[in-house]
Structure formats: structure tokens, C-alpha cells
Amino acid sequence: MYIIYTPEGARAAFDEATQKFGAGTVRVQSGTHCYENFVFDEDTKALLQMSQLLDFGIDPERGYFLSSGDTNWGAFKKLFAHGKVLPSGSCYSVGLGGHICGGGDGILSRKYGITVDWLTGIEVVVKDDPLKPARLLYVSKESKDPEEYDLFCGRTPAAAAATLE
């Protein structure tokens, strides 16, 4: 198990774990809820535990940010202090990384949408080539590169534009 404290730590741990065990055996956990075997199964050889990745702040170019290791309750307290809220779930201990990736349904969702609707960017670990080190990459709805945009929203800018027409 690798305990992650920083984005750079996530990158380094992913590199080490994939070299030791192979990419298909490395799992990521942000909280402790996992009812669908997304984290623990017979193929799991390494775990990147994100629960200590708790950074929060306001980036002048990107706006508010929260780390994936934070919980619904932690995010609520931090954002509420700034007069903000996310329409996240009601279970206080769910980790944001999994909750947001899963959509993030909560009691405010009928009025404000699901949590992922409010996601504007994400910093991800990318390993394009097994012979090269992994890298950190910030992707957002503003990403111009088609591959980066696809990492953020699951489709290319052209496909996204076509669905709006």
C-alpha cells in the first residue's frame, strides 16, 4: 500500500507500483467505501490510498480546488467557510475521488445537478509509455488538445460540439 500525500507522490507511487506489479493490478482508493469491487479483487496487487491527499485552496487561474482524498464532510466544511457548497452526497465519510467519479448524487442534486457537473478540471497521473515515467497533467473543459479534453470529459472536442448542434 502506498499512502499518498501530494500529487507528485501519487505520480511517483504509480510509477513504482506499475513497474513492480503491472498497470492492471494497481488500484486507487480515496475513501473507504467500495461496494462494487472497484478496489479490492483477486487482481489487486498494489493500492494507492489517497485519503491523506487533503489539499484545498483557491488558485487564481483555476478557482477553488479540493483534493481527491478529502471526504464529503471535509469538503463541505472547507467550502462552507467560503460561502460555497457542492451538491454532493449525504454520507459524510465518502471520499471525493470515488464519489465525484461516480457522479456524486446527493440531496441537493435535484436542484443543482450532480457533483461531477461542477467539476471544471482535474490533475491526473498519466503514463503513456511503460518505458517512460508517469507525469502529472491538468485537464479541464478548457483543454485544447483532443487527448486532454477526452481525459476530462470522455470525448473529443469535435464530438462534444456535434452533440450540442
C-alpha positions in Angstrom: 0.0 0.0 0.0 1.2 3.5 -0.9 -0.2 6.4 1.2 -0.4 9.5 -1.0 0.1 13.0 0.5 0.8 15.0 -2.7 0.1 14.9 -6.4 3.8 14.3 -7.0 3.7 11.4 -4.5 0.8 9.9 -6.5 2.8 10.1 -9.7 5.9 8.5 -8.1 3.9 5.8 -6.3 2.0 4.9 -9.5 5.3 4.7 -11.4 6.8 2.4 -8.8 3.7 0.2 -8.4 3.2 -0.3 -12.1 6.9 -1.2 -12.6 6.7 -3.8 -9.7 3.2 -5.2 -10.3 2.0 -4.2 -13.7 -0.6 -1.5 -14.6 -3.6 -3.8 -14.5 -3.0 -4.6 -10.8 -2.8 -1.1 -9.3 -5.9 0.3 -7.7 -6.8 3.7 -6.2 -8.9 4.3 -3.1 -9.9 7.8 -1.9 -12.2 6.9 1.0 -13.2 3.6 2.4 -16.5 2.8 0.7 -16.3 0.3 -2.1 -19.3 -1.9 -2.5 -18.7 -2.9 -6.1 -15.2 -4.4 -6.0 -13.7 -1.5 -7.8 -10.7 -1.5 -5.5 -10.3 -5.0 -3.9 -10.4 -8.1 -6.1 -8.2 -11.1 -6.9 -6.1 -8.9 -9.3 -5.2 -6.2 -6.8 -1.5 -6.2 -6.1 -0.9 -2.5 -5.1 -3.1 0.1 -3.5 -2.7 3.9 -3.8 -4.5 5.2 -0.8 -5.5 8.9 -1.4 -7.2 9.6 1.9 -4.3 11.8 3.1 -4.3 14.0 -0.1 -6.2 16.8 1.6 -5.2 20.0 -0.2 -7.7 22.8 -0.6 -7.4 26.3 -1.8 -8.2 28.9 -4.4 -6.0 29.0 -7.5 -6.1 32.4 -9.2 -6.4 30.8 -12.6 -8.5 27.7 -11.9 -10.6 28.8 -8.9 -11.5 26.6 -5.9 -9.8 23.2 -5.7 -10.2 20.2 -3.4 -8.1 17.0 -3.4 -9.5 13.6 -4.1 -8.6 12.3 -0.6 -11.0 14.6 1.1 -14.4 13.4 2.2 -17.9 14.9 1.7 -17.8 16.3 5.2 -14.3 17.7 4.8 -15.2 19.4 1.5 -18.5 20.7 3.0 -16.6 22.4 5.9 -13.9 23.9 3.8 -16.3 25.3 1.1 -18.9 26.4 3.6 -16.3 28.7 5.2 -16.2 30.5 1.8 -19.9 30.6 1.3 -19.9 27.7 -1.2 -21.3 24.2 -1.3 -21.2 21.2 -3.6 -24.4 19.2 -4.3 -22.6 16.1 -3.0 -23.9 13.1 -1.2 -25.1 12.9 2.4 -22.7 10.2 3.6 -20.1 12.3 5.4 -17.2 9.8 5.1 -17.3 9.1 1.4 -14.0 10.1 -0.4 -14.4 12.8 -3.1 -12.2 10.9 -5.6 -14.6 8.0 -6.0 -17.8 10.0 -5.2 -17.2 12.5 -8.0 -16.0 9.9 -10.5 -19.2 8.0 -9.8 -21.3 11.2 -10.5 -21.8 12.4 -7.0 -25.5 12.2 -6.3 -26.8 14.0 -3.2 -29.7 15.7 -1.5 -29.0 19.0 -3.5 -28.8 17.2 -6.8 -32.4 17.7 -7.9 -31.9 21.4 -7.8 -28.2 21.8 -8.7 -27.2 18.7 -10.6 -24.7 16.0 -9.5 -21.3 16.8 -8.1 -19.4 15.9 -11.4 -21.5 18.7 -13.1 -19.5 21.2 -11.1 -16.1 19.7 -11.9 -14.1 22.1 -14.1 -10.7 20.5 -14.1 -8.7 17.7 -12.7 -5.0 16.8 -12.2 -4.3 13.3 -13.3 -1.4 10.9 -13.4 -0.8 9.8 -17.0 1.5 7.0 -18.1 1.6 7.0 -21.9 4.6 4.7 -22.4 5.6 1.9 -20.0 9.3 2.8 -20.6 8.9 6.4 -19.6 8.0 7.9 -16.2 4.4 8.9 -15.5 3.5 12.5 -15.5 1.1 14.9 -13.9 -1.3 16.6 -16.3 -4.0 19.1 -15.6 -7.0 18.7 -17.9 -10.2 20.7 -18.0 -13.2 21.6 -20.1 -10.9 24.4 -21.5 -8.3 21.9 -22.7 -7.5 22.4 -26.4 -5.6 19.2 -27.0 -8.1 16.5 -28.1 -6.5 13.8 -25.9 -6.5 16.1 -22.9 -10.1 17.1 -23.5 -11.0 13.4 -23.8 -9.4 12.6 -20.5 -11.6 15.3 -18.9 -15.0 14.6 -20.4 -14.7 11.3 -22.3 -15.0 12.6 -25.8 -13.1 14.8 -28.3 -13.9 18.5 -28.7 -15.4 17.7 -32.2 -17.7 15.0 -30.7 -18.7 17.3 -27.9 -19.5 20.2 -30.3 -21.5 17.8 -32.6 -23.8 16.8 -29.7 -24.5 20.5 -29.0 -25.7 21.1 -32.6 
